[in-house]
Amino acid sequence: MNKIKYILPLLILGLLITVPCVDVLAGGPPCCPVQTPPLACDGILPPCPQIPLDGGLSALLVAGVAYGAKKIFGKSKS
């Protein structure tokens, strides 16, 4: 139980630091969003590519959290 008291705040802190950085690092070059008026970015910036983010990323995140929780709670029972 003592390990969980130390690991859980570090895990939360790591997620709070990492999650906002993912959006910044995955940004790529500047582009013109689809929602802008037609002539706002005309010839200045290329249109943004449409990248689908489906449930795969969420499924990997949930699986990783479940696996980590199993490892932590499995060691505490032993």
PDB file as gemmi writes it, atoms N, CA and C in Angstrom:
CRYST1    1.000    1.000    1.000  90.00  90.00  90.00 P 1                      
ATOM      1  N   MET A   1       0.820  -1.192   0.000  1.00  0.00           N  
ATOM      2  CA  MET A   1       0.000   0.000   0.000  1.00  0.00           C  
ATOM      3  C   MET A   1       0.864   1.256   0.000  1.00  0.00           C  
ATOM      4  N   ASN A   2       2.045   1.174   0.614  1.00  0.00           N  
ATOM      5  CA  ASN A   2       2.917   2.347   0.660  1.00  0.00           C  
ATOM      6  C   ASN A   2       3.434   2.715  -0.723  1.00  0.00           C  
ATOM      7  N   LYS A   3       3.693   1.690  -1.563  1.00  0.00           N  
ATOM      8  CA  LYS A   3       4.180   1.974  -2.913  1.00  0.00           C  
ATOM      9  C   LYS A   3       3.125   2.692  -3.740  1.00  0.00           C  
ATOM     10  N   ILE A   4       1.864   2.340  -3.532  1.00  0.00           N  
ATOM     11  CA  ILE A   4       0.789   2.974  -4.284  1.00  0.00           C  
ATOM     12  C   ILE A   4       0.690   4.452  -3.916  1.00  0.00           C  
ATOM     13  N   LYS A   5       0.923   4.777  -2.665  1.00  0.00           N  
ATOM     14  CA  LYS A   5       0.868   6.172  -2.233  1.00  0.00           C  
ATOM     15  C   LYS A   5       1.929   7.012  -2.928  1.00  0.00           C  
ATOM     16  N   TYR A   6       3.057   6.404  -3.281  1.00  0.00           N  
ATOM     17  CA  TYR A   6       4.121   7.135  -3.962  1.00  0.00           C  
ATOM     18  C   TYR A   6       3.974   7.087  -5.482  1.00  0.00           C  
ATOM     19  N   ILE A   7       3.518   5.973  -6.011  1.00  0.00           N  
ATOM     20  CA  ILE A   7       3.433   5.798  -7.460  1.00  0.00           C  
ATOM     21  C   ILE A   7       2.273   6.579  -8.056  1.00  0.00           C  
ATOM     22  N   LEU A   8       1.126   6.582  -7.395  1.00  0.00           N  
ATOM     23  CA  LEU A   8      -0.059   7.234  -7.950  1.00  0.00           C  
ATOM     24  C   LEU A   8       0.140   8.739  -8.171  1.00  0.00           C  
ATOM     25  N   PRO A   9       0.669   9.503  -7.219  1.00  0.00           N  
ATOM     26  CA  PRO A   9       0.903  10.930  -7.510  1.00  0.00           C  
ATOM     27  C   PRO A   9       1.926  11.151  -8.622  1.00  0.00           C  
ATOM     28  N   LEU A  10       2.950  10.304  -8.695  1.00  0.00           N  
ATOM     29  CA  LEU A  10       3.928  10.439  -9.771  1.00  0.00           C  
ATOM     30  C   LEU A  10       3.306  10.119 -11.128  1.00  0.00           C  
ATOM     31  N   LEU A  11       2.424   9.133 -11.169  1.00  0.00           N  
ATOM     32  CA  LEU A  11       1.734   8.788 -12.408  1.00  0.00           C  
ATOM     33  C   LEU A  11       0.831   9.935 -12.859  1.00  0.00           C  
ATOM     34  N   ILE A  12       0.089  10.502 -11.922  1.00  0.00           N  
ATOM     35  CA  ILE A  12      -0.791  11.630 -12.259  1.00  0.00           C  
ATOM     36  C   ILE A  12       0.030  12.824 -12.720  1.00  0.00           C  
ATOM     37  N   LEU A  13       1.124  13.127 -12.044  1.00  0.00           N  
ATOM     38  CA  LEU A  13       1.989  14.234 -12.436  1.00  0.00           C  
ATOM     39  C   LEU A  13       2.566  13.994 -13.829  1.00  0.00           C  
ATOM     40  N   GLY A  14       3.004  12.781 -14.097  1.00  0.00           N  
ATOM     41  CA  GLY A  14       3.544  12.454 -15.415  1.00  0.00           C  
ATOM     42  C   GLY A  14       2.512  12.627 -16.512  1.00  0.00           C  
ATOM     43  N   LEU A  15       1.275  12.209 -16.249  1.00  0.00           N  
ATOM     44  CA  LEU A  15       0.213  12.382 -17.244  1.00  0.00           C  
ATOM     45  C   LEU A  15      -0.116  13.860 -17.451  1.00  0.00           C  
ATOM     46  N   LEU A  16      -0.130  14.636 -16.377  1.00  0.00           N  
ATOM     47  CA  LEU A  16      -0.424  16.062 -16.502  1.00  0.00           C  
ATOM     48  C   LEU A  16       0.656  16.802 -17.286  1.00  0.00           C  
ATOM     49  N   ILE A  17       1.879  16.309 -17.224  1.00  0.00           N  
ATOM     50  CA  ILE A  17       2.972  16.934 -17.982  1.00  0.00           C  
ATOM     51  C   ILE A  17       2.981  16.438 -19.427  1.00  0.00           C  
ATOM     52  N   THR A  18       2.730  15.154 -19.630  1.00  0.00           N  
ATOM     53  CA  THR A  18       2.860  14.547 -20.953  1.00  0.00           C  
ATOM     54  C   THR A  18       1.699  14.861 -21.885  1.00  0.00           C  
ATOM     55  N   VAL A  19       0.477  14.796 -21.404  1.00  0.00           N  
ATOM     56  CA  VAL A  19      -0.694  14.925 -22.270  1.00  0.00           C  
ATOM     57  C   VAL A  19      -0.740  16.271 -22.994  1.00  0.00           C  
ATOM     58  N   PRO A  20      -0.507  17.415 -22.338  1.00  0.00           N  
ATOM     59  CA  PRO A  20      -0.515  18.668 -23.118  1.00  0.00           C  
ATOM     60  C   PRO A  20       0.619  18.753 -24.138  1.00  0.00           C  
ATOM     61  N   CYS A  21       1.749  18.116 -23.862  1.00  0.00           N  
ATOM     62  CA  CYS A  21       2.885  18.165 -24.778  1.00  0.00           C  
ATOM     63  C   CYS A  21       2.631  17.360 -26.050  1.00  0.00           C  
ATOM     64  N   VAL A  22       1.788  16.360 -25.980  1.00  0.00           N  
ATOM     65  CA  VAL A  22       1.514  15.523 -27.147  1.00  0.00           C  
ATOM     66  C   VAL A  22       0.903  16.360 -28.255  1.00  0.00           C  
ATOM     67  N   ASP A  23      -0.005  17.256 -27.907  1.00  0.00           N  
ATOM     68  CA  ASP A  23      -0.649  18.090 -28.915  1.00  0.00           C  
ATOM     69  C   ASP A  23       0.352  19.061 -29.530  1.00  0.00           C  
ATOM     70  N   VAL A  24       1.244  19.590 -28.742  1.00  0.00           N  
ATOM     71  CA  VAL A  24       2.237  20.542 -29.256  1.00  0.00           C  
ATOM     72  C   VAL A  24       3.234  19.839 -30.168  1.00  0.00           C  
ATOM     73  N   LEU A  25       3.707  18.679 -29.769  1.00  0.00           N  
ATOM     74  CA  LEU A  25       4.723  17.970 -30.538  1.00  0.00           C  
ATOM     75  C   LEU A  25       4.156  17.338 -31.807  1.00  0.00           C  
ATOM     76  N   ALA A  26       2.868  17.035 -31.817  1.00  0.00           N  
ATOM     77  CA  ALA A  26       2.259  16.401 -32.979  1.00  0.00           C  
ATOM     78  C   ALA A  26       1.659  17.424 -33.946  1.00  0.00           C  
ATOM     79  N   GLY A  27       1.931  18.686 -33.741  1.00  0.00           N  
ATOM     80  CA  GLY A  27       1.310  19.733 -34.533  1.00  0.00           C  
ATOM     81  C   GLY A  27       1.719  19.746 -35.985  1.00  0.00           C  
ATOM     82  N   GLY A  28       2.973  19.560 -36.282  1.00  0.00           N  
ATOM     83  CA  GLY A  28       3.422  19.608 -37.661  1.00  0.00           C  
ATOM     84  C   GLY A  28       3.551  21.034 -38.154  1.00  0.00           C  
ATOM     85  N   PRO A  29       3.732  21.213 -39.455  1.00  0.00           N  
ATOM     86  CA  PRO A  29       3.879  22.570 -40.002  1.00  0.00           C  
ATOM     87  C   PRO A  29       2.557  23.336 -39.949  1.00  0.00           C  
ATOM     88  N   PRO A  30       2.618  24.671 -39.965  1.00  0.00           N  
ATOM     89  CA  PRO A  30       1.364  25.434 -39.918  1.00  0.00           C  
ATOM     90  C   PRO A  30       0.546  25.227 -41.190  1.00  0.00           C  
ATOM     91  N   CYS A  31      -0.762  25.235 -41.013  1.00  0.00           N  
ATOM     92  CA  CYS A  31      -1.656  25.043 -42.146  1.00  0.00           C  
ATOM     93  C   CYS A  31      -2.948  25.807 -41.903  1.00  0.00           C  
ATOM     94  N   CYS A  32      -3.771  25.881 -42.913  1.00  0.00           N  
ATOM     95  CA  CYS A  32      -5.034  26.613 -42.848  1.00  0.00           C  
ATOM     96  C   CYS A  32      -6.156  25.652 -42.452  1.00  0.00           C  
ATOM     97  N   PRO A  33      -6.799  25.864 -41.294  1.00  0.00           N  
ATOM     98  CA  PRO A  33      -7.884  24.960 -40.876  1.00  0.00           C  
ATOM     99  C   PRO A  33      -9.074  25.021 -41.823  1.00  0.00           C  
ATOM    100  N   VAL A  34      -9.876  23.988 -41.792  1.00  0.00           N  
ATOM    101  CA  VAL A  34     -11.017  23.876 -42.693  1.00  0.00           C  
ATOM    102  C   VAL A  34     -12.098  24.905 -42.348  1.00  0.00           C  
ATOM    103  N   GLN A  35     -12.220  25.292 -41.083  1.00  0.00           N  
ATOM    104  CA  GLN A  35     -13.304  26.164 -40.651  1.00  0.00           C  
ATOM    105  C   GLN A  35     -13.089  27.636 -41.025  1.00  0.00           C  
ATOM    106  N   THR A  36     -11.945  28.017 -41.552  1.00  0.00           N  
ATOM    107  CA  THR A  36     -11.687  29.414 -41.883  1.00  0.00           C  
ATOM    108  C   THR A  36     -12.433  29.819 -43.149  1.00  0.00           C  
ATOM    109  N   PRO A  37     -12.712  31.109 -43.313  1.00  0.00           N  
ATOM    110  CA  PRO A  37     -13.354  31.567 -44.551  1.00  0.00           C  
ATOM    111  C   PRO A  37     -12.479  31.246 -45.772  1.00  0.00           C  
ATOM    112  N   PRO A  38     -13.073  31.126 -46.947  1.00  0.00           N  
ATOM    113  CA  PRO A  38     -12.332  30.676 -48.142  1.00  0.00           C  
ATOM    114  C   PRO A  38     -11.112  31.523 -48.497  1.00  0.00           C  
ATOM    115  N   LEU A  39     -11.184  32.829 -48.352  1.00  0.00           N  
ATOM    116  CA  LEU A  39     -10.075  33.675 -48.784  1.00  0.00           C  
ATOM    117  C   LEU A  39      -9.115  34.044 -47.657  1.00  0.00           C  
ATOM    118  N   ALA A  40      -9.328  33.532 -46.455  1.00  0.00           N  
ATOM    119  CA  ALA A  40      -8.487  33.916 -45.319  1.00  0.00           C  
ATOM    120  C   ALA A  40      -7.047  33.423 -45.471  1.00  0.00           C  
ATOM    121  N   CYS A  41      -6.856  32.231 -45.975  1.00  0.00           N  
ATOM    122  CA  CYS A  41      -5.511  31.654 -46.104  1.00  0.00           C  
ATOM    123  C   CYS A  41      -5.144  31.420 -47.565  1.00  0.00           C  
ATOM    124  N   ASP A  42      -5.804  32.065 -48.478  1.00  0.00           N  
ATOM    125  CA  ASP A  42      -5.627  31.817 -49.904  1.00  0.00           C  
ATOM    126  C   ASP A  42      -4.180  32.069 -50.339  1.00  0.00           C  
ATOM    127  N   GLY A  43      -3.468  31.021 -50.677  1.00  0.00           N  
ATOM    128  CA  GLY A  43      -2.108  31.131 -51.168  1.00  0.00           C  
ATOM    129  C   GLY A  43      -1.055  31.321 -50.095  1.00  0.00           C  
ATOM    130  N   ILE A  44      -1.454  31.525 -48.854  1.00  0.00           N  
ATOM    131  CA  ILE A  44      -0.478  31.748 -47.783  1.00  0.00           C  
ATOM    132  C   ILE A  44      -0.080  30.425 -47.139  1.00  0.00           C  
ATOM    133  N   LEU A  45      -1.067  29.680 -46.721  1.00  0.00           N  
ATOM    134  CA  LEU A  45      -0.817  28.405 -46.052  1.00  0.00           C  
ATOM    135  C   LEU A  45      -1.517  27.281 -46.804  1.00  0.00           C  
ATOM    136  N   PRO A  46      -0.925  26.094 -46.826  1.00  0.00           N  
ATOM    137  CA  PRO A  46      -1.608  24.952 -47.451  1.00  0.00           C  
ATOM    138  C   PRO A  46      -2.758  24.485 -46.564  1.00  0.00           C  
ATOM    139  N   PRO A  47      -3.743  23.791 -47.123  1.00  0.00           N  
ATOM    140  CA  PRO A  47      -4.835  23.271 -46.286  1.00  0.00           C  
ATOM    141  C   PRO A  47      -4.329  22.164 -45.368  1.00  0.00           C  
ATOM    142  N   CYS A  48      -4.931  22.078 -44.207  1.00  0.00           N  
ATOM    143  CA  CYS A  48      -4.537  21.046 -43.235  1.00  0.00           C  
ATOM    144  C   CYS A  48      -4.997  19.673 -43.709  1.00  0.00           C  
ATOM    145  N   PRO A  49      -4.145  18.652 -43.575  1.00  0.00           N  
ATOM    146  CA  PRO A  49      -4.596  17.296 -43.912  1.00  0.00           C  
ATOM    147  C   PRO A  49      -5.580  16.806 -42.851  1.00  0.00           C  
ATOM    148  N   GLN A  50      -6.549  16.051 -43.268  1.00  0.00           N  
ATOM    149  CA  GLN A  50      -7.539  15.498 -42.349  1.00  0.00           C  
ATOM    150  C   GLN A  50      -7.009  14.184 -41.794  1.00  0.00           C  
ATOM    151  N   ILE A  51      -6.697  14.163 -40.507  1.00  0.00           N  
ATOM    152  CA  ILE A  51      -6.135  12.981 -39.861  1.00  0.00           C  
ATOM    153  C   ILE A  51      -7.183  12.424 -38.902  1.00  0.00           C  
ATOM    154  N   PRO A  52      -7.700  11.238 -39.168  1.00  0.00           N  
ATOM    155  CA  PRO A  52      -8.721  10.677 -38.268  1.00  0.00           C  
ATOM    156  C   PRO A  52      -8.084  10.100 -37.000  1.00  0.00           C  
ATOM    157  N   LEU A  53      -8.643  10.471 -35.880  1.00  0.00           N  
ATOM    158  CA  LEU A  53      -8.248   9.869 -34.604  1.00  0.00           C  
ATOM    159  C   LEU A  53      -9.457   9.106 -34.091  1.00  0.00           C  
ATOM    160  N   ASP A  54      -9.401   7.806 -34.205  1.00  0.00           N  
ATOM    161  CA  ASP A  54     -10.536   7.016 -33.757  1.00  0.00           C  
ATOM    162  C   ASP A  54     -10.266   6.483 -32.353  1.00  0.00           C  
ATOM    163  N   GLY A  55     -10.934   5.450 -31.995  1.00  0.00           N  
ATOM    164  CA  GLY A  55     -10.825   4.908 -30.652  1.00  0.00           C  
ATOM    165  C   GLY A  55      -9.569   4.099 -30.408  1.00  0.00           C  
ATOM    166  N   GLY A  56      -8.711   3.959 -31.404  1.00  0.00           N  
ATOM    167  CA  GLY A  56      -7.506   3.146 -31.219  1.00  0.00           C  
ATOM    168  C   GLY A  56      -6.559   3.710 -30.186  1.00  0.00           C  
ATOM    169  N   LEU A  57      -6.377   5.017 -30.216  1.00  0.00           N  
ATOM    170  CA  LEU A  57      -5.499   5.655 -29.246  1.00  0.00           C  
ATOM    171  C   LEU A  57      -6.072   5.533 -27.838  1.00  0.00           C  
ATOM    172  N   SER A  58      -7.371   5.709 -27.709  1.00  0.00           N  
ATOM    173  CA  SER A  58      -8.019   5.569 -26.399  1.00  0.00           C  
ATOM    174  C   SER A  58      -7.917   4.135 -25.898  1.00  0.00           C  
ATOM    175  N   ALA A  59      -8.080   3.184 -26.795  1.00  0.00           N  
ATOM    176  CA  ALA A  59      -7.993   1.775 -26.397  1.00  0.00           C  
ATOM    177  C   ALA A  59      -6.592   1.431 -25.906  1.00  0.00           C  
ATOM    178  N   LEU A  60      -5.577   1.955 -26.572  1.00  0.00           N  
ATOM    179  CA  LEU A  60      -4.207   1.715 -26.111  1.00  0.00           C  
ATOM    180  C   LEU A  60      -3.953   2.349 -24.750  1.00  0.00           C  
ATOM    181  N   LEU A  61      -4.479   3.538 -24.533  1.00  0.00           N  
ATOM    182  CA  LEU A  61      -4.311   4.208 -23.256  1.00  0.00           C  
ATOM    183  C   LEU A  61      -4.997   3.432 -22.136  1.00  0.00           C  
ATOM    184  N   VAL A  62      -6.216   2.984 -22.368  1.00  0.00           N  
ATOM    185  CA  VAL A  62      -6.950   2.212 -21.359  1.00  0.00           C  
ATOM    186  C   VAL A  62      -6.238   0.891 -21.076  1.00  0.00           C  
ATOM    187  N   ALA A  63      -5.754   0.233 -22.121  1.00  0.00           N  
ATOM    188  CA  ALA A  63      -5.044  -1.031 -21.931  1.00  0.00           C  
ATOM    189  C   ALA A  63      -3.764  -0.826 -21.126  1.00  0.00           C  
ATOM    190  N   GLY A  64      -3.046   0.259 -21.383  1.00  0.00           N  
ATOM    191  CA  GLY A  64      -1.829   0.537 -20.628  1.00  0.00           C  
ATOM    192  C   GLY A  64      -2.104   0.820 -19.171  1.00  0.00           C  
ATOM    193  N   VAL A  65      -3.152   1.583 -18.894  1.00  0.00           N  
ATOM    194  CA  VAL A  65      -3.515   1.873 -17.498  1.00  0.00           C  
ATOM    195  C   VAL A  65      -3.954   0.592 -16.794  1.00  0.00           C  
ATOM    196  N   ALA A  66      -4.744  -0.231 -17.468  1.00  0.00           N  
ATOM    197  CA  ALA A  66      -5.196  -1.485 -16.864  1.00  0.00           C  
ATOM    198  C   ALA A  66      -4.019  -2.418 -16.592  1.00  0.00           C  
ATOM    199  N   TYR A  67      -3.091  -2.493 -17.525  1.00  0.00           N  
ATOM    200  CA  TYR A  67      -1.917  -3.349 -17.338  1.00  0.00           C  
ATOM    201  C   TYR A  67      -1.060  -2.847 -16.173  1.00  0.00           C  
ATOM    202  N   GLY A  68      -0.859  -1.532 -16.105  1.00  0.00           N  
ATOM    203  CA  GLY A  68      -0.086  -0.968 -15.002  1.00  0.00           C  
ATOM    204  C   GLY A  68      -0.754  -1.187 -13.657  1.00  0.00           C  
ATOM    205  N   ALA A  69      -2.079  -1.026 -13.617  1.00  0.00           N  
ATOM    206  CA  ALA A  69      -2.805  -1.258 -12.366  1.00  0.00           C  
ATOM    207  C   ALA A  69      -2.710  -2.717 -11.950  1.00  0.00           C  
ATOM    208  N   LYS A  70      -2.779  -3.621 -12.920  1.00  0.00           N  
ATOM    209  CA  LYS A  70      -2.665  -5.056 -12.613  1.00  0.00           C  
ATOM    210  C   LYS A  70      -1.294  -5.363 -12.036  1.00  0.00           C  
ATOM    211  N   LYS A  71      -0.260  -4.750 -12.618  1.00  0.00           N  
ATOM    212  CA  LYS A  71       1.095  -4.978 -12.122  1.00  0.00           C  
ATOM    213  C   LYS A  71       1.256  -4.443 -10.696  1.00  0.00           C  
ATOM    214  N   ILE A  72       0.739  -3.248 -10.450  1.00  0.00           N  
ATOM    215  CA  ILE A  72       0.875  -2.651  -9.116  1.00  0.00           C  
ATOM    216  C   ILE A  72       0.092  -3.427  -8.076  1.00  0.00           C  
ATOM    217  N   PHE A  73      -1.188  -3.726  -8.374  1.00  0.00           N  
ATOM    218  CA  PHE A  73      -1.997  -4.439  -7.397  1.00  0.00           C  
ATOM    219  C   PHE A  73      -1.603  -5.910  -7.287  1.00  0.00           C  
ATOM    220  N   GLY A  74      -1.047  -6.484  -8.342  1.00  0.00           N  
ATOM    221  CA  GLY A  74      -0.582  -7.873  -8.276  1.00  0.00           C  
ATOM    222  C   GLY A  74       0.616  -8.023  -7.362  1.00  0.00           C  
ATOM    223  N   LYS A  75       1.511  -7.038  -7.361  1.00  0.00           N  
ATOM    224  CA  LYS A  75       2.660  -7.091  -6.465  1.00  0.00           C  
ATOM    225  C   LYS A  75       2.272  -6.862  -5.014  1.00  0.00           C  
ATOM    226  N   SER A  76       1.256  -6.041  -4.791  1.00  0.00           N  
ATOM    227  CA  SER A  76       0.854  -5.761  -3.409  1.00  0.00           C  
ATOM    228  C   SER A  76       0.159  -6.956  -2.769  1.00  0.00           C  
ATOM    229  N   LYS A  77      -0.473  -7.826  -3.582  1.00  0.00           N  
ATOM    230  CA  LYS A  77      -1.122  -9.013  -3.038  1.00  0.00           C  
ATOM    231  C   LYS A  77      -0.105 -10.110  -2.701  1.00  0.00           C  
ATOM    232  N   SER A  78       1.020 -10.117  -3.377  1.00  0.00           N  
ATOM    233  CA  SER A  78       2.023 -11.163  -3.155  1.00  0.00           C  
ATOM    234  C   SER A  78       2.795 -10.947  -1.879  1.00  0.00           C  
TER     235      SER A  78                                                      
END                                                                             
